[in-house]
Amino acid sequence: MHLFQAITDVMLRNPYVINNLDRQYNLLNRRTNYSKFSQIMASSIHVMDM
């Protein structure tokens, strides 16, 4: 909830932002992270089999 509020504040006020808030939102999304991690692990296992 706080991250969403920070993103809306950035959109409204356009301050100087140090952290990329969109990427922080992606890091908090567990489904996206798990699917990307699964893809990376599957590809690394496939490479190891060769």
C-alpha positions as CSV (number, residue, x, y, z in Angstrom):
1,M,0.0,0.0,0.0
2,H,2.8,2.4,0.8
3,L,4.5,1.7,-2.5
4,F,1.4,2.5,-4.4
5,Q,1.1,5.8,-2.5
6,A,4.7,6.6,-3.3
7,I,4.1,5.9,-7.0
8,T,1.1,8.2,-7.1
9,D,3.0,10.9,-5.3
10,V,5.8,10.7,-7.9
11,M,3.2,10.9,-10.7
12,L,1.5,14.0,-9.1
13,R,4.5,16.0,-7.9
14,N,7.4,14.8,-10.2
15,P,10.1,14.9,-7.5
16,Y,13.7,13.7,-7.9
17,V,13.5,9.9,-7.3
18,I,16.5,7.8,-6.3
19,N,14.8,4.4,-6.4
20,N,12.9,3.0,-9.4
21,L,9.5,2.5,-7.9
22,D,8.2,0.5,-10.8
23,R,11.0,-2.1,-10.3
24,Q,10.3,-2.2,-6.6
25,Y,6.7,-3.0,-7.3
26,N,7.9,-5.9,-9.6
27,L,10.1,-7.2,-6.8
28,L,7.2,-7.3,-4.4
29,N,5.1,-9.3,-6.9
30,R,5.7,-12.9,-5.8
31,R,4.0,-14.5,-8.8
32,T,6.2,-12.6,-11.3
33,N,9.3,-13.4,-9.4
34,Y,8.5,-17.1,-9.0
35,S,7.7,-17.5,-12.7
36,K,10.9,-15.8,-13.7
37,F,12.9,-17.8,-11.2
38,S,11.3,-21.0,-12.5
39,Q,12.2,-20.1,-16.1
40,I,15.8,-19.4,-15.2
41,M,16.1,-22.6,-13.2
42,A,14.6,-24.7,-16.0
43,S,16.9,-23.2,-18.6
44,S,19.9,-23.7,-16.4
45,I,19.0,-27.4,-15.9
46,H,18.5,-27.8,-19.6
47,V,22.0,-26.3,-20.3
48,M,23.5,-28.7,-17.6
49,D,22.0,-31.7,-19.4
50,M,23.8,-31.0,-22.6
